[in-house]
Amino acid sequence: MSEFTCISPERALELHSEGARIVDIRDPHSYATLHVAGAQRIDNQNIHDFIAAADLDAPLLVFCYHGHSSQSAAAFLAGQGFSQVYSVDGGFENWRTLYPEQTESGAGV
């Protein structure tokens, strides 16, 4: 019920290019400063609305700072019914080093 997969940034980039949904669980300031292009920030205040509106069968990439906290979040989301949940190894810090062109700033969604 709470299964998720840890994947490499390279695999995450492939899924991102195929339209996977991206969530960022970092703090609001870090997210606003820079995040994966197209990512939505989720936290305890908006997670239930996010789940209610989401396509539970669509691939979901979960980002945190370094890839550790995203594992707990991914397990939680898998437990809520998401069928394809991925925690990205190395988190956002690794992503921005590898794919700076795949990042953006601003408060976003």
MODELLER restraints for C-alpha pairs under 7 A, 6 or more apart:
rsr = mdl.restraints
at = mdl.atoms
rsr.add(forms.Gaussian(group=physical.xy_distance, feature=features.Distance(at['CA:1:A'], at['CA:78:A']), mean=6.49, stdev=0.5))
rsr.add(forms.Gaussian(group=physical.xy_distance, feature=features.Distance(at['CA:1:A'], at['CA:79:A']), mean=5.14, stdev=0.5))
rsr.add(forms.Gaussian(group=physical.xy_distance, feature=features.Distance(at['CA:2:A'], at['CA:75:A']), mean=4.91, stdev=0.5))
rsr.add(forms.Gaussian(group=physical.xy_distance, feature=features.Distance(at['CA:2:A'], at['CA:76:A']), mean=6.46, stdev=0.5))
rsr.add(forms.Gaussian(group=physical.xy_distance, feature=features.Distance(at['CA:2:A'], at['CA:78:A']), mean=4.65, stdev=0.5))
rsr.add(forms.Gaussian(group=physical.xy_distance, feature=features.Distance(at['CA:2:A'], at['CA:79:A']), mean=4.17, stdev=0.5))
rsr.add(forms.Gaussian(group=physical.xy_distance, feature=features.Distance(at['CA:3:A'], at['CA:75:A']), mean=6.02, stdev=0.5))
rsr.add(forms.Gaussian(group=physical.xy_distance, feature=features.Distance(at['CA:3:A'], at['CA:78:A']), mean=5.76, stdev=0.5))
rsr.add(forms.Gaussian(group=physical.xy_distance, feature=features.Distance(at['CA:4:A'], at['CA:74:A']), mean=6.08, stdev=0.5))
rsr.add(forms.Gaussian(group=physical.xy_distance, feature=features.Distance(at['CA:4:A'], at['CA:75:A']), mean=5.89, stdev=0.5))
rsr.add(forms.Gaussian(group=physical.xy_distance, feature=features.Distance(at['CA:4:A'], at['CA:78:A']), mean=6.28, stdev=0.5))
rsr.add(forms.Gaussian(group=physical.xy_distance, feature=features.Distance(at['CA:4:A'], at['CA:84:A']), mean=6.98, stdev=0.5))
rsr.add(forms.Gaussian(group=physical.xy_distance, feature=features.Distance(at['CA:4:A'], at['CA:85:A']), mean=5.00, stdev=0.5))
rsr.add(forms.Gaussian(group=physical.xy_distance, feature=features.Distance(at['CA:4:A'], at['CA:86:A']), mean=5.63, stdev=0.5))
rsr.add(forms.Gaussian(group=physical.xy_distance, feature=features.Distance(at['CA:5:A'], at['CA:85:A']), mean=6.44, stdev=0.5))
rsr.add(forms.Gaussian(group=physical.xy_distance, feature=features.Distance(at['CA:5:A'], at['CA:86:A']), mean=4.86, stdev=0.5))
rsr.add(forms.Gaussian(group=physical.xy_distance, feature=features.Distance(at['CA:5:A'], at['CA:87:A']), mean=6.20, stdev=0.5))
rsr.add(forms.Gaussian(group=physical.xy_distance, feature=features.Distance(at['CA:6:A'], at['CA:86:A']), mean=5.60, stdev=0.5))
rsr.add(forms.Gaussian(group=physical.xy_distance, feature=features.Distance(at['CA:6:A'], at['CA:87:A']), mean=4.72, stdev=0.5))
rsr.add(forms.Gaussian(group=physical.xy_distance, feature=features.Distance(at['CA:6:A'], at['CA:88:A']), mean=5.82, stdev=0.5))
rsr.add(forms.Gaussian(group=physical.xy_distance, feature=features.Distance(at['CA:6:A'], at['CA:89:A']), mean=6.25, stdev=0.5))
rsr.add(forms.Gaussian(group=physical.xy_distance, feature=features.Distance(at['CA:7:A'], at['CA:86:A']), mean=6.40, stdev=0.5))
rsr.add(forms.Gaussian(group=physical.xy_distance, feature=features.Distance(at['CA:7:A'], at['CA:87:A']), mean=6.25, stdev=0.5))
rsr.add(forms.Gaussian(group=physical.xy_distance, feature=features.Distance(at['CA:7:A'], at['CA:88:A']), mean=5.21, stdev=0.5))
rsr.add(forms.Gaussian(group=physical.xy_distance, feature=features.Distance(at['CA:7:A'], at['CA:89:A']), mean=5.83, stdev=0.5))
rsr.add(forms.Gaussian(group=physical.xy_distance, feature=features.Distance(at['CA:8:A'], at['CA:88:A']), mean=5.98, stdev=0.5))
rsr.add(forms.Gaussian(group=physical.xy_distance, feature=features.Distance(at['CA:8:A'], at['CA:89:A']), mean=5.34, stdev=0.5))
rsr.add(forms.Gaussian(group=physical.xy_distance, feature=features.Distance(at['CA:9:A'], at['CA:88:A']), mean=6.07, stdev=0.5))
rsr.add(forms.Gaussian(group=physical.xy_distance, feature=features.Distance(at['CA:9:A'], at['CA:89:A']), mean=6.37, stdev=0.5))
rsr.add(forms.Gaussian(group=physical.xy_distance, feature=features.Distance(at['CA:9:A'], at['CA:95:A']), mean=6.38, stdev=0.5))
rsr.add(forms.Gaussian(group=physical.xy_distance, feature=features.Distance(at['CA:12:A'], at['CA:88:A']), mean=6.69, stdev=0.5))
rsr.add(forms.Gaussian(group=physical.xy_distance, feature=features.Distance(at['CA:20:A'], at['CA:58:A']), mean=6.68, stdev=0.5))
rsr.add(forms.Gaussian(group=physical.xy_distance, feature=features.Distance(at['CA:20:A'], at['CA:59:A']), mean=4.90, stdev=0.5))
rsr.add(forms.Gaussian(group=physical.xy_distance, feature=features.Distance(at['CA:20:A'], at['CA:60:A']), mean=5.68, stdev=0.5))
rsr.add(forms.Gaussian(group=physical.xy_distance, feature=features.Distance(at['CA:20:A'], at['CA:61:A']), mean=6.79, stdev=0.5))
rsr.add(forms.Gaussian(group=physical.xy_distance, feature=features.Distance(at['CA:21:A'], at['CA:59:A']), mean=6.18, stdev=0.5))
rsr.add(forms.Gaussian(group=physical.xy_distance, feature=features.Distance(at['CA:21:A'], at['CA:60:A']), mean=4.82, stdev=0.5))
rsr.add(forms.Gaussian(group=physical.xy_distance, feature=features.Distance(at['CA:21:A'], at['CA:61:A']), mean=6.17, stdev=0.5))
rsr.add(forms.Gaussian(group=physical.xy_distance, feature=features.Distance(at['CA:22:A'], at['CA:38:A']), mean=6.85, stdev=0.5))
rsr.add(forms.Gaussian(group=physical.xy_distance, feature=features.Distance(at['CA:22:A'], at['CA:39:A']), mean=4.66, stdev=0.5))
rsr.add(forms.Gaussian(group=physical.xy_distance, feature=features.Distance(at['CA:22:A'], at['CA:40:A']), mean=6.26, stdev=0.5))
rsr.add(forms.Gaussian(group=physical.xy_distance, feature=features.Distance(at['CA:22:A'], at['CA:60:A']), mean=5.76, stdev=0.5))
rsr.add(forms.Gaussian(group=physical.xy_distance, feature=features.Distance(at['CA:22:A'], at['CA:61:A']), mean=4.73, stdev=0.5))
rsr.add(forms.Gaussian(group=physical.xy_distance, feature=features.Distance(at['CA:22:A'], at['CA:62:A']), mean=6.10, stdev=0.5))
rsr.add(forms.Gaussian(group=physical.xy_distance, feature=features.Distance(at['CA:23:A'], at['CA:39:A']), mean=5.21, stdev=0.5))
rsr.add(forms.Gaussian(group=physical.xy_distance, feature=features.Distance(at['CA:23:A'], at['CA:40:A']), mean=4.81, stdev=0.5))
rsr.add(forms.Gaussian(group=physical.xy_distance, feature=features.Distance(at['CA:23:A'], at['CA:41:A']), mean=5.60, stdev=0.5))
rsr.add(forms.Gaussian(group=physical.xy_distance, feature=features.Distance(at['CA:23:A'], at['CA:42:A']), mean=6.45, stdev=0.5))
rsr.add(forms.Gaussian(group=physical.xy_distance, feature=features.Distance(at['CA:23:A'], at['CA:61:A']), mean=6.20, stdev=0.5))
rsr.add(forms.Gaussian(group=physical.xy_distance, feature=features.Distance(at['CA:23:A'], at['CA:62:A']), mean=5.07, stdev=0.5))
rsr.add(forms.Gaussian(group=physical.xy_distance, feature=features.Distance(at['CA:23:A'], at['CA:63:A']), mean=6.18, stdev=0.5))
rsr.add(forms.Gaussian(group=physical.xy_distance, feature=features.Distance(at['CA:24:A'], at['CA:39:A']), mean=6.23, stdev=0.5))
rsr.add(forms.Gaussian(group=physical.xy_distance, feature=features.Distance(at['CA:24:A'], at['CA:40:A']), mean=5.95, stdev=0.5))
rsr.add(forms.Gaussian(group=physical.xy_distance, feature=features.Distance(at['CA:24:A'], at['CA:41:A']), mean=4.59, stdev=0.5))
rsr.add(forms.Gaussian(group=physical.xy_distance, feature=features.Distance(at['CA:24:A'], at['CA:42:A']), mean=6.17, stdev=0.5))
rsr.add(forms.Gaussian(group=physical.xy_distance, feature=features.Distance(at['CA:24:A'], at['CA:62:A']), mean=6.05, stdev=0.5))
rsr.add(forms.Gaussian(group=physical.xy_distance, feature=features.Distance(at['CA:24:A'], at['CA:63:A']), mean=4.77, stdev=0.5))
rsr.add(forms.Gaussian(group=physical.xy_distance, feature=features.Distance(at['CA:24:A'], at['CA:64:A']), mean=5.95, stdev=0.5))
rsr.add(forms.Gaussian(group=physical.xy_distance, feature=features.Distance(at['CA:25:A'], at['CA:41:A']), mean=5.80, stdev=0.5))
rsr.add(forms.Gaussian(group=physical.xy_distance, feature=features.Distance(at['CA:25:A'], at['CA:42:A']), mean=5.47, stdev=0.5))
rsr.add(forms.Gaussian(group=physical.xy_distance, feature=features.Distance(at['CA:25:A'], at['CA:43:A']), mean=6.13, stdev=0.5))
rsr.add(forms.Gaussian(group=physical.xy_distance, feature=features.Distance(at['CA:25:A'], at['CA:63:A']), mean=6.29, stdev=0.5))
rsr.add(forms.Gaussian(group=physical.xy_distance, feature=features.Distance(at['CA:25:A'], at['CA:64:A']), mean=5.37, stdev=0.5))
rsr.add(forms.Gaussian(group=physical.xy_distance, feature=features.Distance(at['CA:26:A'], at['CA:64:A']), mean=5.36, stdev=0.5))
rsr.add(forms.Gaussian(group=physical.xy_distance, feature=features.Distance(at['CA:26:A'], at['CA:65:A']), mean=6.52, stdev=0.5))
rsr.add(forms.Gaussian(group=physical.xy_distance, feature=features.Distance(at['CA:31:A'], at['CA:107:A']), mean=6.96, stdev=0.5))
rsr.add(forms.Gaussian(group=physical.xy_distance, feature=features.Distance(at['CA:32:A'], at['CA:105:A']), mean=5.55, stdev=0.5))
rsr.add(forms.Gaussian(group=physical.xy_distance, feature=features.Distance(at['CA:32:A'], at['CA:106:A']), mean=4.50, stdev=0.5))
rsr.add(forms.Gaussian(group=physical.xy_distance, feature=features.Distance(at['CA:32:A'], at['CA:107:A']), mean=4.48, stdev=0.5))
rsr.add(forms.Gaussian(group=physical.xy_distance, feature=features.Distance(at['CA:33:A'], at['CA:105:A']), mean=5.17, stdev=0.5))
rsr.add(forms.Gaussian(group=physical.xy_distance, feature=features.Distance(at['CA:33:A'], at['CA:106:A']), mean=6.29, stdev=0.5))
rsr.add(forms.Gaussian(group=physical.xy_distance, feature=features.Distance(at['CA:34:A'], at['CA:103:A']), mean=6.44, stdev=0.5))
rsr.add(forms.Gaussian(group=physical.xy_distance, feature=features.Distance(at['CA:34:A'], at['CA:104:A']), mean=5.42, stdev=0.5))
rsr.add(forms.Gaussian(group=physical.xy_distance, feature=features.Distance(at['CA:34:A'], at['CA:105:A']), mean=4.30, stdev=0.5))
rsr.add(forms.Gaussian(group=physical.xy_distance, feature=features.Distance(at['CA:35:A'], at['CA:103:A']), mean=5.37, stdev=0.5))
rsr.add(forms.Gaussian(group=physical.xy_distance, feature=features.Distance(at['CA:35:A'], at['CA:104:A']), mean=5.56, stdev=0.5))
rsr.add(forms.Gaussian(group=physical.xy_distance, feature=features.Distance(at['CA:35:A'], at['CA:105:A']), mean=6.18, stdev=0.5))
rsr.add(forms.Gaussian(group=physical.xy_distance, feature=features.Distance(at['CA:36:A'], at['CA:102:A']), mean=5.99, stdev=0.5))
rsr.add(forms.Gaussian(group=physical.xy_distance, feature=features.Distance(at['CA:36:A'], at['CA:103:A']), mean=4.39, stdev=0.5))
rsr.add(forms.Gaussian(group=physical.xy_distance, feature=features.Distance(at['CA:36:A'], at['CA:104:A']), mean=6.26, stdev=0.5))
rsr.add(forms.Gaussian(group=physical.xy_distance, feature=features.Distance(at['CA:37:A'], at['CA:102:A']), mean=5.46, stdev=0.5))
rsr.add(forms.Gaussian(group=physical.xy_distance, feature=features.Distance(at['CA:37:A'], at['CA:103:A']), mean=4.60, stdev=0.5))
rsr.add(forms.Gaussian(group=physical.xy_distance, feature=features.Distance(at['CA:37:A'], at['CA:104:A']), mean=5.19, stdev=0.5))
rsr.add(forms.Gaussian(group=physical.xy_distance, feature=features.Distance(at['CA:40:A'], at['CA:109:A']), mean=5.71, stdev=0.5))
rsr.add(forms.Gaussian(group=physical.xy_distance, feature=features.Distance(at['CA:56:A'], at['CA:81:A']), mean=6.16, stdev=0.5))
rsr.add(forms.Gaussian(group=physical.xy_distance, feature=features.Distance(at['CA:56:A'], at['CA:82:A']), mean=4.37, stdev=0.5))
rsr.add(forms.Gaussian(group=physical.xy_distance, feature=features.Distance(at['CA:56:A'], at['CA:83:A']), mean=6.16, stdev=0.5))
rsr.add(forms.Gaussian(group=physical.xy_distance, feature=features.Distance(at['CA:57:A'], at['CA:82:A']), mean=6.04, stdev=0.5))
rsr.add(forms.Gaussian(group=physical.xy_distance, feature=features.Distance(at['CA:57:A'], at['CA:83:A']), mean=5.30, stdev=0.5))
rsr.add(forms.Gaussian(group=physical.xy_distance, feature=features.Distance(at['CA:57:A'], at['CA:84:A']), mean=6.52, stdev=0.5))
rsr.add(forms.Gaussian(group=physical.xy_distance, feature=features.Distance(at['CA:58:A'], at['CA:84:A']), mean=6.56, stdev=0.5))
rsr.add(forms.Gaussian(group=physical.xy_distance, feature=features.Distance(at['CA:59:A'], at['CA:84:A']), mean=4.79, stdev=0.5))
rsr.add(forms.Gaussian(group=physical.xy_distance, feature=features.Distance(at['CA:59:A'], at['CA:85:A']), mean=6.10, stdev=0.5))
rsr.add(forms.Gaussian(group=physical.xy_distance, feature=features.Distance(at['CA:60:A'], at['CA:84:A']), mean=6.13, stdev=0.5))
rsr.add(forms.Gaussian(group=physical.xy_distance, feature=features.Distance(at['CA:60:A'], at['CA:85:A']), mean=4.91, stdev=0.5))
rsr.add(forms.Gaussian(group=physical.xy_distance, feature=features.Distance(at['CA:60:A'], at['CA:86:A']), mean=6.10, stdev=0.5))
rsr.add(forms.Gaussian(group=physical.xy_distance, feature=features.Distance(at['CA:61:A'], at['CA:85:A']), mean=6.21, stdev=0.5))
rsr.add(forms.Gaussian(group=physical.xy_distance, feature=features.Distance(at['CA:61:A'], at['CA:86:A']), mean=4.90, stdev=0.5))
rsr.add(forms.Gaussian(group=physical.xy_distance, feature=features.Distance(at['CA:61:A'], at['CA:87:A']), mean=6.08, stdev=0.5))
rsr.add(forms.Gaussian(group=physical.xy_distance, feature=features.Distance(at['CA:61:A'], at['CA:88:A']), mean=6.83, stdev=0.5))
rsr.add(forms.Gaussian(group=physical.xy_distance, feature=features.Distance(at['CA:62:A'], at['CA:70:A']), mean=5.71, stdev=0.5))
rsr.add(forms.Gaussian(group=physical.xy_distance, feature=features.Distance(at['CA:62:A'], at['CA:74:A']), mean=6.33, stdev=0.5))
rsr.add(forms.Gaussian(group=physical.xy_distance, feature=features.Distance(at['CA:62:A'], at['CA:86:A']), mean=6.01, stdev=0.5))
rsr.add(forms.Gaussian(group=physical.xy_distance, feature=features.Distance(at['CA:62:A'], at['CA:87:A']), mean=4.99, stdev=0.5))
rsr.add(forms.Gaussian(group=physical.xy_distance, feature=features.Distance(at['CA:62:A'], at['CA:88:A']), mean=6.38, stdev=0.5))
rsr.add(forms.Gaussian(group=physical.xy_distance, feature=features.Distance(at['CA:63:A'], at['CA:70:A']), mean=5.61, stdev=0.5))
rsr.add(forms.Gaussian(group=physical.xy_distance, feature=features.Distance(at['CA:63:A'], at['CA:87:A']), mean=6.53, stdev=0.5))
rsr.add(forms.Gaussian(group=physical.xy_distance, feature=features.Distance(at['CA:63:A'], at['CA:88:A']), mean=6.10, stdev=0.5))
rsr.add(forms.Gaussian(group=physical.xy_distance, feature=features.Distance(at['CA:63:A'], at['CA:91:A']), mean=5.33, stdev=0.5))
rsr.add(forms.Gaussian(group=physical.xy_distance, feature=features.Distance(at['CA:63:A'], at['CA:92:A']), mean=5.93, stdev=0.5))
rsr.add(forms.Gaussian(group=physical.xy_distance, feature=features.Distance(at['CA:64:A'], at['CA:70:A']), mean=5.20, stdev=0.5))
rsr.add(forms.Gaussian(group=physical.xy_distance, feature=features.Distance(at['CA:64:A'], at['CA:91:A']), mean=5.22, stdev=0.5))
rsr.add(forms.Gaussian(group=physical.xy_distance, feature=features.Distance(at['CA:64:A'], at['CA:92:A']), mean=5.97, stdev=0.5))
rsr.add(forms.Gaussian(group=physical.xy_distance, feature=features.Distance(at['CA:65:A'], at['CA:91:A']), mean=5.06, stdev=0.5))
rsr.add(forms.Gaussian(group=physical.xy_distance, feature=features.Distance(at['CA:65:A'], at['CA:92:A']), mean=5.18, stdev=0.5))
rsr.add(forms.Gaussian(group=physical.xy_distance, feature=features.Distance(at['CA:65:A'], at['CA:93:A']), mean=5.82, stdev=0.5))
rsr.add(forms.Gaussian(group=physical.xy_distance, feature=features.Distance(at['CA:66:A'], at['CA:90:A']), mean=4.61, stdev=0.5))
rsr.add(forms.Gaussian(group=physical.xy_distance, feature=features.Distance(at['CA:66:A'], at['CA:91:A']), mean=4.04, stdev=0.5))
rsr.add(forms.Gaussian(group=physical.xy_distance, feature=features.Distance(at['CA:66:A'], at['CA:92:A']), mean=6.27, stdev=0.5))
rsr.add(forms.Gaussian(group=physical.xy_distance, feature=features.Distance(at['CA:66:A'], at['CA:93:A']), mean=5.97, stdev=0.5))
rsr.add(forms.Gaussian(group=physical.xy_distance, feature=features.Distance(at['CA:67:A'], at['CA:87:A']), mean=6.79, stdev=0.5))
rsr.add(forms.Gaussian(group=physical.xy_distance, feature=features.Distance(at['CA:67:A'], at['CA:88:A']), mean=5.91, stdev=0.5))
rsr.add(forms.Gaussian(group=physical.xy_distance, feature=features.Distance(at['CA:67:A'], at['CA:89:A']), mean=5.02, stdev=0.5))
rsr.add(forms.Gaussian(group=physical.xy_distance, feature=features.Distance(at['CA:67:A'], at['CA:90:A']), mean=4.62, stdev=0.5))
rsr.add(forms.Gaussian(group=physical.xy_distance, feature=features.Distance(at['CA:67:A'], at['CA:91:A']), mean=3.96, stdev=0.5))
rsr.add(forms.Gaussian(group=physical.xy_distance, feature=features.Distance(at['CA:70:A'], at['CA:87:A']), mean=5.61, stdev=0.5))
rsr.add(forms.Gaussian(group=physical.xy_distance, feature=features.Distance(at['CA:71:A'], at['CA:87:A']), mean=5.53, stdev=0.5))
rsr.add(forms.Gaussian(group=physical.xy_distance, feature=features.Distance(at['CA:74:A'], at['CA:85:A']), mean=6.00, stdev=0.5))
rsr.add(forms.Gaussian(group=physical.xy_distance, feature=features.Distance(at['CA:74:A'], at['CA:86:A']), mean=6.50, stdev=0.5))
rsr.add(forms.Gaussian(group=physical.xy_distance, feature=features.Distance(at['CA:74:A'], at['CA:87:A']), mean=6.08, stdev=0.5))
rsr.add(forms.Gaussian(group=physical.xy_distance, feature=features.Distance(at['CA:78:A'], at['CA:85:A']), mean=6.16, stdev=0.5))
rsr.add(forms.Gaussian(group=physical.xy_distance, feature=features.Distance(at['CA:96:A'], at['CA:103:A']), mean=6.70, stdev=0.5))
